[in-house]
Structures are given as C-alpha cells and as structure tokens.
Amino acid sequence: MGTQIKFGTSGWRAIVADEFTVANIRLAVAGIAVYVKSLPAPHRVLVGRDPRFLGESFVAEAARVLAAAGVAPIVIPEPAPTPAIAYAVRTLKTSGAINFTASHNPPEYNGIKYSTPDGAPALPEVTKQIEAAIANIAANDASSGASAKPEPREAVETADVKPAFLKRLAELVDLKAIARSRIKVVYDPFWGAGRGYASDLLRAAGVPVETVHDTRDVLFGGHAPEPDDPLLGDAKKKMTETGAAIGIATDGDADRFGIVDAGGTFLQPNYVIALLFDYLVETRGWRNGVAKSVATTNLVNALAERHKVPLYETPVGFKYIGELILEDKIAIGGEESAGLTIRGHVPEKDGILAGLLMAEMVAVRGKSLGEQLRELFGKVGSYYPVRENFRLTPEVKARFTEKLKADPTELSGRKVAEIVRTDGLKLIFDDGSWVCYRLSGTEPVVRAYTEARSEHDREALQAAAEKFVLS
C-alpha cells in the first residue's frame, strides 16, 4: 500500500488525487466494514458528506463497497453537518456513519470520519482496529477485491437527516426568547454543510436573519472554510448593514463555530465556551459538571469552582468530551479549537448549536458579548489565551521532543508551580498563567498555547513560550 491510512483526532484526511484517491477510499471503507461486521447485527451504516468536490461520487463508491461487504448503506443525498449525521446515527440506530469531510481544512483536502453507533467520533481503540483491517486488506489485495470497483447496487436506502435534527435543536434552544428580543442575526455557513440549518430554524421562529456565503462553492471562496476572525469580514460587513446583535458562523462540516459580537469584534472560542457554561448553569440549572481540553482556557476552571461543579480536563480530541456527554457527567464540554456540545445532545462537536445558544444568550441577557465577558472577568478574574504554531525542521522537532520529556522548574524566570501531562506538556505558574506544548503527530509543528492573567503580560508570556521552543 503506497499510502498509510491513519485516523487522527478527527478521522483520516488527505489531498484529493494525491493520497485521497478512489482506491484508498475503497480500502478505508472496506476496513470500516470489517469493524462494523464485528458489531451486533443488523449492520447498517449512514454515508454522508459535506459539499466538497466529488463528494457525491465518494459517497456512491462507499455505498458500493459497504454493500459488497454485506453492510447495508443508508445514503444521505444532500450535504449534511457532522452533528446532524451523529444525531441520525442515534435516532436511526445504525452501526455508525461514514462522513466524507475534511472539516475546516483547505478545499484541496477531503477526509473520512467514522462515528460509532453511539454517534461519537471513533475512539483510538476503534480506529486502531480499522487501521489493522485496512493494512490486512491491502496486504491481501489480490484476493480481497477492495481495489476492484464493486458491482453497482440497484436500490440504496436514503435518509433526510435535516428535519429530525432541526426539531432537536428547537428543543435545546429557546427560539421564542430570541424572537421576542427582536435581535437580528447574521449567519455565515462558509459555503459548507451548515447551509439552510441555523438560518431556516431562526426564520421559522420569526427571527430576522441575513446570510453570507450561502451557496455551494467547492473551493470555499479560495481558502479554508474556517470561521476564524480574518475570514469573517463579509459577515461583519453584513452585520453593520443590518444592525445585527450577533454574527454566527460554522466551518465546512458545521462542527466548529465562529462568533462575532455587535460592532464586529470576534469572540475567541475559549470565551464562548466559558460564557455558555456560565449561562447554562444560570438558565438550565445544570450542575453536573463541565469538560474542557487541557489546552482550553482556565477561565472554565475558575467558573467550575465558583459554581461548585466537577471539572473534567481531557486530552485534546473531542471524542474524550463525547464520552462524558454519553455518561451525562457534564452540562457542557468544549475545546479552544471551536468545538462544543451540551447535555442531552450528540457526543460530537456542534457549531450550529453553539451559534444558536450564543444568540439566545444575547437575547435573554440583553447585553453584548463584550459586556458579558467583562462581567465574567469581574467575578472570577481575567484570562487572556493565545495559540501559536511553530513550524520546525525535523532535526529541531526531534530535539524538542526530547526536551518535552524533562520537567522544567522555570520558564524565562517564571517559577513552575505545577506540571500537567494530560496531553503534551503544560506548565502552570504561580499567578495562574500557563503554557502548554503539543507536538503534531503528522507534521513538524509544535502548538504552543499560552494564557496570561493580564493583557500586560500576554506578549511577555508568548515570547517566553517561543524562546523555550526555539532555543
């Protein structure tokens, strides 16, 4: 096998026509089919996609491979958000789902996510079995038939996942409160799978909504479909034109969110998670816990202490938060990379839900997000998180990998008060500021997360974190 198919924190991703080829798709799907056949019958798998190039063809190919392996495919004809597919897995009680998406990656990428029968992203113990099956099939390729085009199947079951998912969102979000407040909302689906979801739901509730990038474009405007500050200019412009109180955005498969405050200020995901945690405790009375990845703001830690609820700090990867949702241990779980879900919902990131809940929060509290964040700082202190990526030569990465094995006692004169190794290396200092380093498993990159306790110290802490990497 020329390509090693590896499932990371969000599935397998590769560049189309380079490693993401039809032959490799057949291998990956055949490997998933082997795993599915090890589960209790009936063996039925949803097959969906985001709006990327050739997605329809890849879905059809996957359906043929599944059918040839004795697994009944259920095809989702239209592009569908990852959380909608996860919800359908649970309601239709399938053996999981194969989702063709590269999420927020650039348009030349595509990928495969496999969700297990509980609707959660496959855990490492599952993806290792799938990878082993793929390797075994590739090694016995001549007899496996995985590389040959499977015979067409005349009738394939289909499913429209949208109505049930919108119904569930309407149960989780107070749409009437948003409508009563008379606020205006701008939604940017980034040409992605979220098109027609948040906007349709809000319009049906009587909320004035304007959209941008609400057509299919397989090139996503020529850049990655990532709802981050530099790419939200059109949404901000539309907000100014309409006088919108909030702008909400989702990425290519609508599992990640982007939030813009009135006046055009981008609210980083760390703050969104903290604000919604505080709001859900206040309005729903949920006190069963909160989860965050180790690289996510400690503002959540401070709020957990204030609200006297359990805090769960997980490795990076939403599947770990999904487990806690399934066990009903948490009211909300989130990651600084713009992933979030809540109690009673799917154990998967949901950018659509995040945006709708933020709109509800603005409507109910009647204050801008900036005002609400300042009030939160007044209650538990200030937190200023930043994430930076440093691209290293392979030699420097090798040296830095060794460096991470040691336990530093200081960082540029800052005394280390605590070391956390939940994922990577996290150094916590006496004032509550911290630095966390995580190496990429696929490229020579180290991710450095910093969180200062004052704006004044933010740049100095970033500089110290960078010096530790490059020295």
N, C-alpha and C positions, 0 to 999 in steps of 0.2 A: 504494500500500500504506500503510494507516494506521499499521501497526506495523513498525518496523525490527527484523528478526530478526538479532540479533548473538550469536555464540558466544564466550563468555568462557573463562576458565581451566577451567571445568567445564561447558561447554555453554551452552544458552540457557535462561534461567529467567524466568518472569513470573507475575503473579497470574491465577489461573483466572477466566475470564469477563470479564477486563479486556483483557489482551493475549494471554493463553494461551487462545485460542479454537479451535474446531474448524477454522475457515477458516485460521487461522495454522498450526495443526498440519499441515494438508494441504500448505500451502506449504513448510513446513520439511522435511517428509518427501519431498516432490517434489524439493526441492533436493538432499537427500541421495541420492535415487535417481539424479539426473543424475550426481553424483560417482561413485556405485557403478558405473554403466554405463560409466564411463571406465576401470574396472579390468578385469583379465583375467576371463573367464568361468570357471565359472558364477557368476551374480550371485544370491547368497543372503544374506539379512540376518536376523539374530536380532532379535526385537522383544520387549522385556521391560519391567518396571515395578517400582516399589516399591508399598506398599499405599495410596497416596494416593487421594483422592476422584476417581472417574470414570476411574481408571487402566485398567480393563478396556475401557472404551469407546474410550479413546485408542489403545490397542494394536490393537483391531479396526479402527479408522479408518486407522491407519498401515499395517496389513496390506493393506487395500484399495487404498490409494494406491500402495504398492510393486508390488502385483500388476498394477495398471493400467499401471504404467511398465515392466513387463517384468522386475521384480526379484522373485524368489521369497521371500516372508516365511516365517520359522520362528518361530512364536509360543511364548513361554514362558507357560503358562497361569497359574501362581501367581506372587506377588511374589517377586523374586529379588534377592539382593545384587549390587551393581555388580561386585565381584571375581568372583563366580560367573558372571556374564554374560561378563566378559572372558575367563575361563578357557574357557568354552564356545565363544567365537569361535575360540580357538586349536585346541581339540580337534576341533571340527566343521568347521574350515577354511572359515568363512564370509567374506563380503565385509565383515564388521564387524557392529555391533549398534546398534540404536536403543533407548535405555533411557529410559523416562518416569520421571523422578525429579527432585526439587528438593533431594535430599540432606538437609542439616540445616536448610534454610530453613523458615519457619513454614508451617502447614498450608494456608494460602490460596494458596501457590505450587505450581506444577508446572514441569517442565522437560524438555528433551530433551538427552541426552548421546549423541554418536556416537563409537563406538570403531572404529578402523581394523582391517584384517584381522590385525594383529599383537596385537590385544587391548588396545592402548594408547589413551589419550584422544587424540582427533584433535589434531594439531599445527596451529599457526596457518596454515601453508601449505595445509592441507586445509580448515580452516574458512573460509578466505577464498574458496576455490573454491565451497564450498557456499553461502556468503552471496551470491556473484555469481550463482549459478544461481537462488537464491531471488528475487533482485531481477529477473532476466531473466524468470522465470516470472510474477512479479507485473506486470511491465510489459506482458506479452503475455497477460494473464489471460483475455481473451475466447476466445483460441484454444487456450490451454494446457489448460483443463479442470481445473486444480488446485483451483479454488474450488468446482467442482461435486462432488457426492457420487459417488465412484466406484461402479461396479457391484459388487455383492457377489460374493465368490468362494466357490464351494461347499465346496471342501476346502482347508484350510490345514494345512501341516505343523506339528507341535508338538514341543517338546523339554523334557524334565525335566532341568534343569541341576544339580540338587542332588546326586545320587549321585556323579557324577564329581568334583565339586568337594570334597565331604567326603572322598573317597578321597585326593585330592591333599593336603588339609590333614593327613590322618593320616600321610602320607609326610613332611611337613615338620616336624611337631611330635612330640615324644616323649611320646605319650599314656600309655605304660606307666609312665614316670617319674612323671607326675602322679598316676596311680592308686596306685603304690607308696608315695608320700609320704603318702597318706591325707588330703591337704588338702581342704577344702571350698571350693567356688566359688559365687559369685552372679553371674548373668548378667542384664543389663538390655538387651533389644533395642529399647527405646523404641517399642514398638508397630510396629516397622519391618520391613524386608525380611530382617533377620537372624534373625527368629523361627525356631526349630527347627534352626538350624545349629550354633552353638557348643555349645548345650545338648545336642542329640542326639548329637553327636560325643563329648562328655565322658561322658555317661551310658552310651553304648555301650562306653566304655573302663573303666567301673566307677568313675568319679569322681562323688562326691556333688555335685549341682548344684541350686540353687534359682533360680527366675526371678521377676522382677517385670515388669510391663507386657508380658506375653506373650500379648496378644490383639490383634486388629485394631482400631484406632481411627484413622479418617481424620483426626481432629483432634489426634492425638498428645497427648492429655491437656490440650489447650488451649494448647499452647506449641510452640515449635520442637523437633523431635526431635534435640536436640544433647546429646551425652553430656559435658556440662561440669559442673563442681563444684556450682553452685547447683541443678541439676536432678537430682542423683543421691541425693537424700535417701531415697527408698524403697529403693534398692539398699543404702545404708549401714545402714538400719534392718534389712533382711533379713540383712545380714552380722552385725550384732550378735546377732540372734536365733539364727543358725545357727552362729556361731563361725567364719565363713569367713575364710580366709587372704588372699583376694583377691576383688575385685569387678571384673568386666569389662563394658563396655557398648559398644554400637555406635549409630550415628545412623540416620536414616531409610532410607538405602540400604546401610548397613553398610560403607561405605568408610572411615569415621572411627571412632576408638576413644576410650574413656574408661576410666581405670584408678583403682581405689580400693584403698589399702593396708589391711592389717589395722588395726583401730582407727578406720577411717573417714576416713583422710587421702587427699585427692585428689592424684594424682601428675600434674603437668602434662606434656603431650605431649613437650616438649623433653627432659625427663628420661627418659621412656620410650624415646625413640629412642637416647639415649646409653647407657642401661643395656643395651638389647638389642644394640646394636653391640658393646659390650664382651663380652657373654655369647656372641654368635655367634662371635667371634674365639676365645674360650676353648673353646667346646664343639664347634664345627664346623671350626675351624682355617682358616676363610676369611680370606684376607689380600689379596683382590684390590682392595679399595677401599671407600669409603663416600661417600655423597652426601647433601647437605642443601641446603635453600634458603638464600639469603643472610640470611633473617630468622630462621633457626633457631640455637639455642644454639652458641656456640663451644666448649662442652664437648666437642662432637663433634670439633672441630679438634684439641683437646688430646689426645683419645684416639687420633686418627689418627696424631699424632706419636709417641705412646707406643708404639702397636702397629706403627709404621713401615709404614703402608699409605697409598696415594694418597687424597687428599681432593678431591672434586668439589663446588664450590659453585655452585648453579644459580639462575636466576631463580625467582620464586615461580610455581608451577604444576606439578602432579605429572607432567605429560607429559614434562618435561625429565628427571626422575629415571627415568621409564619407559624413555626412550631408553638410559640407561646400564645398566638391567637387561637390556634386549634384547641389548646388546653384551657382557654378562657382565663389565662393568668394576667392579661393586660387589657387596659382600656384603649390604648393606642401604642403603636410601635412605629419608629421611623429611623431613617438614615440620612446623613447630611447630603447624600447624593440625590436627594429629592424623591425618596421612597417613603410611603406612608400607608397604613391601613388602621382600621379601628375594630373594636369589639363587635362580634356578630357579623362580620363581613368576611371577605375572602382572605386567606393567608398569603396574600400576594400584594405587591405594590399597586396602588390605585390613584393615579394622578387626577382622574376625573372627580372622584370622591373628595380628594384633598381640596381641589379648587372650589367645589360646591360648599364644603364646610367652611372654608375661609369667607366665602360670600355670605353665608349665614351668620358667621361671627361678626362681620362688619355691619350687617343689617340689624342684628339683635343688640349689639353694644352701642351702635350709633356713633362710633369713633373710628378714625383712620387707623390703619395698622401701625403706623409710626407712633401714634398716641398710645395705643395699647401696649406696644413694646416698651415704651418709656415707663409706663406704669408698672410693667412686669419687672423691669430693672430696679424700680424703686422698692419693690417688695423683696427681691432676693439678690440684688447686686447685678453688676454689668458684666457681660461676656462678649468678646469680640473674636469669633472664629474665622480662620482663613485656611484654605487648602492650596498647596502649590505642588506641581510635578517637576521633578528634576530628571532630565534625560542623562544617563551615564554611559560612558564607554563600558563594554563588557568587563574590562580589567578593573575599572573603578567600582562597578557593581559587585564584582567578586570580593574586592577588599571591604566594601561597605557591608556586604552580607556577613563577613566575619566580625566586623565591628559591632553589628547588632547583637551578637551573641554575648557581649560583655554587659555588665550592669554599671553604667556611668554614675558617678556620685555628684557630678556637676555638669552644667552646660553653659559655657561662656560666663562663668562666675555665679550662675544660679544654682543653688543647692537643690539637689533632687530629694524630694520628701518621700516619694513613692514610685515604684516601678510596676507597671501593669503589662502583662504579656498575653492578654486575651487574643490579640491579633497584632503581630508586629511588636514594636517597642514603644510604649507610652511612658513618658517621663512627666510626673506631676511635681510642681514646685510649691514652696511654702505658701505663696499667696493664692494658690488655686489655679494659676495658669498652667498650661501643659503643652507638650509637643508629642506627636505620635508619628512614627515612621512605618510605612508599609511598602514592601517591595512588590512590584508587579511580577506575576508568575509567567507572563508571556513576552515581556519586552524589558530592555534595560532602563527601567524607570523606577524611581522611588517617589512615593507620595508622602509629602510632609504636611501634617495637619498641626496647626497651632491655635491656641486660644489664650488671648491675653485678657486681663481683668480691667484694663483701661485702654482707651484709644491711644493714649500717650505711649503705652508700652507695646502696642501691636507691631510696629515696624521693627523695634529692637528685638522682639522675640522671634520674628520671622528671620531676621538677619542671623541670630544665634542658631536657629534651626538649619539654615542654609550652610552656615560655616561648618556645622557638625557633619553635614553630608559631603561637602567638597574638600574638607581639609585632609 
